[in-house]
Every structure is written in C-alpha cells, then in structure tokens.
Amino acid sequence: MNTKVLTAHIPIPLAEKVDQIAARMERSRGWVVKQALSAWVEQEEERRRMTIEAMTDVDAGHVINHQSVQAWAESLSTDKPLPTPRKWS
C-alpha cells in the first residue's frame, strides 16, 4: 500500500497518552495514530451519510411534529411514558 506522511502538532498531554497506549499495546506510535485516524474518518463518513439521509427525509416531508416529540419527552419522567413517536406529520 502506498503511504503519505502527514504532520500535525499534537498537544503534549495527548501525545503522551498516545505513547502510553502504544507502549501498553506494544505497537508503534504511528500504528496507534493510524488506527485512531481511521476510526475517526469512518465515523465522520457515517455522520455525513446519516445527515444526507436525514435531509432527504426532511425534503420528502418525513418528519415528526414538534408537539408529538415534546409530549413524548415530557412523558419519559412519568410512570407511563408514551411510545416513541413514529408517524410523520
């Protein structure tokens, strides 16, 4: 696999935590950073996908009205919470 070197200024406390994790796992600092960056990129890609999906639903009118959500939220602290609202308005 081709690679590219990236440089970043990391706060010392964070760099020390990375070093501790690398030592505990008996891995290199670079390996730990690559794993963390891969996980973060994957999370951000999923967040973007979910945002686009949500905006498509909004554009199609697939939303739950505010009053239904508010009534549900307020019921959560009662002995008989309402079911999660699911119908679009």
N, C-alpha and C positions, 0 to 999 in steps of 0.2 A: 504494500500500500504506500502510495506517495504521501509525504507529510509536509507540513508547513510550520515553521516556527512562529509562534505568537508571543509577544512580550506584553506583560501587564505589571503595573505597580500594585502590589498587594500590601494592605496594612500588616504590620509586623505580627499583631496577635493572630490574624487569620493565617499568615504564612507559618507561624509556629504550630497552629492546630493541624495544618496540612502535614507538616513534618512529623508531628506526633502520630497522626493516622498512618502515614507511610511507614514509620518505624514499627508500629504495632502490627501492621499487616505484612510487614517485610516486603514492601513494594517501594518503587521509586516515587519521589515527589511528582515527577511527570505523569506517572501512571495514575496517581490519585487525582491530579488536576484534570487529566483527560477523562476519567470516569465521571467526575463531578460536572464537567462542562458538557459531556454527552447527555447526562441526565437532565441538566438544565435546558439544553437545546430541545430535547424531546418534549419536556414539559411545556416550553413556550410554543412549540409547534402544535401541541394538543390544545393549548389555550386558544391559539389563533383559530384552529379548526372549529372548536366549540363556539367561539364568538361569531364566526361566519355563519355557522348553523343556526345560532340563536337569532341573528339579524335576519336571516332568511325566514324564520318563523314569524318574526315581528312583521316583516314586509308582507307576509301572507295573512296577517291578522290572527295568527295563532298565539294569543296572549290571554292571561288570566286577569280579570279586572281587579283593581286595587282593593275594593271593598271586600271581595272574597278572600284575598290574601290577608288583609288586616284582620278580618273576623277569625280566620284560621289561626293566625299568630297569637291573637289575644286568647283564644281558647286553649292554647297549649299549657297555660298555667292553671287550668281548671281540672276538675275531676273527670270531665267528659270532653276531651279535645275533639274538635271537628276533624273529619277526614281531610287529607291533603287536597286542596282544590285542584281539579284537573281539567275542567271544561273551559274552553276558550270563549271569550266574550265577543 
